[in-house]
């Protein structure tokens, strides 16, 4: 039995694909930005600034996929739900680690809040990736 275009099964599988792609895009961008964005902000603000660029990118890509597949506009919820989950997870992680400056006990070191350290870490990972790519292409392994 063939699935008709626009059938319920077709829309369900398309929605699952859009939700998965939206989740992966938002989580990937947010993980990279978490090292450099709003390091000294409150947990809610830091989660917002960390996740929002990923949300904007995934909403653009997911929205164009929904329109391209001819799915109903309510399918756009499948783009937003994974993004809300990513925001909630980052916010929860930041709130768990949050401590106001006046409540820091003596002798407890505070995590580095210098964004240049995060940028340097990201650049090191990118350089290792480029080195591995060039090494494998030149040696053919």
TIMI-217355 format. One record per residue: residue in three letters; x, y, z of N, C-alpha, C, O, CB in turn. Coordinates in steps of 0.1 Angstrom, whole numbers, plus 2048, in hexadecimal, padded with zeros to 3 digits. Glycine has a CB too. Example, Ala and Ser with C-alpha at 12.3 -4.5 7.8 and 13.67 -1.06 7.14 Angstrom:
<atoms>
ALA8847C784E87B7D384E8847DF84E88E7DF8558717D385A SER8807EA8478897F584788180084F88680B85088D7FA839 
</atoms>
This chain:
<atoms>
UNK8087F480080080080080980C80081180E8097F680080C UNK8078157F68108217F580A82C7FD7FE82D8008108257E6 UNK81383480280F84080A80C84B80181484F7F9819844815 UNK8008518027FC85C7FA8048697FE80686B80A7ED85F7FA UNK8078727F580D87E7F98038868027F88887FE8128877ED UNK80888B80D7FF8938167F788A81F7EF88F8277F689B80E UNK7FA87D8207F38748297F887783780287D8397F4866825 UNK7F18718417F487284F80286C85280A8728597EA86C858 UNK80586184C81285A84E81D86384982886484F81284C848 UNK81B86883D82587183782887D83F833881841820875829 UNK81D88484481F88F84C82688C85A82E89485F81289684F UNK82288185F82887D86C83787A86A83F87F873822870872 UNK83B87386084A87185E85187E85A85C88085F84C866853 UNK84A88685385189384F85289C85C85C8A385D84889B845 UNK84889C8658498A387185489E87A85B8A688183C8A3879 UNK85689187B86188B88386E88F87D87789288585F87C883 UNK87088F87087C89386A87F8A286D88B8A687087C89185B UNK8758AA86B8778B986E87A8BB87C8838C387F86A8C186A UNK8748B48868778B68948858B189788C8B889F86D8AE89C UNK8898A68918978A18948A18AB88E8AB8AD89589989488E UNK89F8B08828A98B987C8A98C68858B48CC8878A58BC86E UNK89E8CB88989D8D78918A58D589E8AC8DE8A288F8DB894 UNK8A38C98A48AA8C78B18B98C68AF8C08CC8B78A58B98B7 UNK8BE8BF8A58CC8BE8A38D28CC8A08DD8CF8A58CF8B4897 UNK8CC8D48978D18E18948D28EA8A08DC8F08A38C88E8889 UNK8C78EA8A88C78F38B48D18EF8BE8D88F78C48B98F38BA UNK8D28E28C18DB8DD8CB8EA8DF8C68F28E28CF8D98CE8CD UNK8EC8DD8BA8FA8DF8B58FF8ED8B690A8F08BB8FB8DA8A7 UNK8F68F68B18FA9058B28FB9098C19049118C48F090D8AA UNK8F29058C98F19098D78FD9038DF90390A8E78E59048DE UNK9028F78DC90E8F28E291A8FA8DF9228FC8E89108E38DE UNK91B8FE8D39279068CF9269148D69309198DC9289088C0 UNK91A91A8D69199278DC91A9288EB91D9328F190C92D8D7 UNK91791C8F191791C90092591F90692692291191390E905 UNK92F91E8FE93D92190294192F90194A9349089479198FB UNK9399378FA93D9458F79329508FA93695C8FA9429468E9 UNK92694C8FB91B9568FC91695890A91394E91190F9518F3 UNK91596490E90E96891B91396092790B95B92F8FF966919 UNK92095F92992595793392395D94192295594B934955931 UNK92196A94291F97094F91097395290D97A95C92797D950 UNK90796F9498F997294B8F29689548F895E9588F297293D UNK8E696C9588DD9639608DA9579588DB95794B8D096A965 UNK8D694C95E8D393F9578C994194B8CB93B9418CF935960 UNK8BE94894E8B494A9448B99529388B694E92C8A795194A UNK8C095C93B8C59659308D095D9288D195E91C8CB972935 UNK8D995692F8E394E9288DD9439208E29419148ED948933 UNK8D393C9258CC93291C8C69389108C69339058C292A925 UNK8C09449128B994B9078C394E8FC8C194B8F08B295790B UNK8CE9559008D89598F68E094D8F08E594E8E58E29628FD UNK8E19428F78E89368F28DF92F8E88E492A8DE8EB92D8FE UNK8D292E8EB8C99258E28C392D8D78C09278CC8BF91F8EB UNK8C193A8D88B99428CF8BF9418C08B79408B78B89508D3 UNK8CC9438BE8D19428B08CE9348AA8CB93389E8E09448B0 UNK8CF9298B28CC91C8AD8BD91B8A98B991489F8D09118B7 UNK8B59218B28A69218AF8A39288A289B92389A89F9278BB UNK8A99348A08A793B8948AB9348878A493387D8AE949894 UNK8B692D8888BB92587C8B291987A8AE91786F8C992087E UNK8AE9128858A690688389890A87F8919028788A68FE890 UNK89291588488591987F88591D87187C91986A880925888 UNK89092386C89092685E89191A85588A91984B89C92F85B UNK89A91185989B90485188F8FB85288A8F68498A88FD856 UNK88A8FA85F87E8F28618728F785A86A8F085587C8F0870 UNK87090585B86590B85486590984585B90783F864919858 UNK87190A83F8729088318708F982D86A8F782387F90D82C UNK8748F08368718E28338628DF83485D8D882C8788D983D UNK85B8E583E84D8E38408458E883383D8E282E8488EA84C UNK8498F482F8438FA8238468F281783D8F080E847909821 UNK8528ED8168568E680A8508D880984D8D37FE8658E480A UNK84D8D28158468C58158378C68148308BC81384A8BE822 UNK8328D38158248D581481C8D08208108CC81F81E8CE808 UNK8228D182B81C8CD8388138D883E8168E483A8268C8842 UNK80A8D58468018E084C80A8E98558148E585A7F68DA854 UNK8058F585780D8FF85E80E8FB86D8188FF87480690D85D UNK8058F38728068EE8808128E58828168E288D7F98E6884 UNK8178DF8778238D787882F8DF87D83A8DA8808278D186B UNK82E8ED87C8398F588183B8F38908468F689583590487E UNK8328EE8978348EA8A583F8E08A78468E08B18278E58AB UNK8418D889D84B8CE89E8598D489C8638CD89F8498C3893 UNK85A8E08978668E78978698EE8A48748EE8A98678F288C UNK85E8F38AA8608FB8B78628F28C38698F68CC8549038B9 UNK85B8E68C485C8DE8D086B8D98D386E8DA8DF8548D28CE UNK8738D58CA8808D18CD8888DD8D28918DC8DA8878CB8C1 UNK8868E98CC88D8F58D08898F98DE8928FD8E688A9018C7 UNK87D8F78E28798FA8F08808F08F98848F49048698F98F1 UNK8818E48F58888DA8FE8968DD8FF89C8DC90A8868CC8F8 UNK89D8E28F58AB8E68F68AD8F28FF8B68F29078B18E98E8 UNK8A48FC8FE8A59079068A39039158AA90891E89A912902 UNK8998FB9178968F79258A28EF92B8A58F193788A8EE925 UNK8A98E79238B48DF9288C08E892B8C68E79368B88D491D UNK8C38F29228CE8FB9258CB9039318D390693A8D1904919 UNK8BE9089328BA91093E8BC90894B8C190D9558AC91593C UNK8B88FC94B8B98F39578C78F195A8CB8F19668B28E6954 UNK8D08EF9508DE8ED9538E48F99598EC8F99638E68E9946 UNK8E19059548E79119598E19159668E991A96F8E491D94F UNK8D59129698CF9159768D590C9818D791098C8C0913976 UNK8D88FF97D8DE8F69868EC8FB98B8F08F99968DF8E8980 UNK8F390198190190598590191498990C91898D909904978 UNK8F691B9898F692998D8F892B99C8F29249A48E992F988 UNK90093599F9029399AC9059489AC90E94C9A590E9319B3 UNK8FD9509B490095E9B490E9619BA9139599C28F69669BC UNK91496C9B592296F9BA9239709C992E96C9CE92697C9B3 UNK9199759D091B9779DE91996A9E691C96A9F29119819E3 UNK91595F9DF9139539E691E9489E391D93D9E790594D9E2 UNK92894C9DC9339439D993B9419E594194B9EA93C9499CD UNK93C9359EA9459329F69539359F39589359E89439249FB UNK95A9379FE96993A9FD97092D9F896D9229FD96F93EA0B UNK97992F9EF9819249E997B91D9DE9819149D898391A9F4 UNK96E9219DA96891A9CE96C9229C296992E9C19589199D0 UNK97191C9B89759239AC9699249A296191A9A198191C9A5 UNK96892F99C95D93199396292E98596D930981958940993 UNK95992897D95C92496F96193096795C93B96A95091D968 UNK96A92E95E96F93995696494094E95C93994797A93394C UNK96394D94F95995494895E95C93D95896693895195D952 UNK96A95993997096092E96C95A92096F94E91E98096192F UNK96596191896095C90B96C95890296A94F8F9957965904 UNK97895E90398395B8FA98794C8FC98C9468F398E9648FC UNK98694790898A93990B9819309039859268FD98993691A UNK97493390396A92B8FB96D92C8EC96C9218E595C9308FD UNK9709388E79749398D99809318D698192A8CB9759488D5 UNK98A9328DE99692A8DC99491B8DC9999148D49A192D8E7 UNK98B9168E59879088E59809048D89838F98D397F9058F1 UNK97790C8D39709098C797A9098BB9799008B29659148C4 UNK9839138BB98D9138B09969078B099A9028A69959208B1 UNK99A9038BC9A38F78BD99B8EA8B89A18E38B09A78F48CC UNK98F8E98BB9878DD8B69868DE8A79878D48A09798DD8BD UNK9838EA8A19828EC8939908E988C9908E388197E8FA88F UNK99B8ED8929A88EB88C9AB8DC88C9B18D78829B38F2893 UNK9A78D58979A98C68979A18C088C9A68B68869A68C18A5 UNK9958C488A98C8BE8809928C18729928B886A97F8C4881 UNK9978CD86F99D8D08629AA8C88609AC8C38559A08DF861 UNK9B28C786B9BE8BF86A9BB8B08679C18AA85E9C68C0877 UNK9B18AA86D9AD89C86B9A889B85C9AB8918569A2898875 UNK9A08A585899B8A484A9A68A48409A689C8379918B0848 UNK9AF8AE8429BA8AF8389C38A38399C889E82F9C38BC83B UNK9C689E8459CE8928479C888683F9CF87E8399D088F855 UNK9BB8848419B487883B9B487A82C9B58708249A7876840 UNK9B28868279B18888189BF8878129C08818079AB896815 UNK9C988B8189D688A8129DC87C8139E287780A9E0894819 UNK9D987581E9DE8678209D485D81A9D88518189E186582E UNK9C88618199BE8578149BA84C81E9B68428199C3851807 UNK9BC84F82A9B88448349AA8458389A583E8409C1845841 
</atoms>
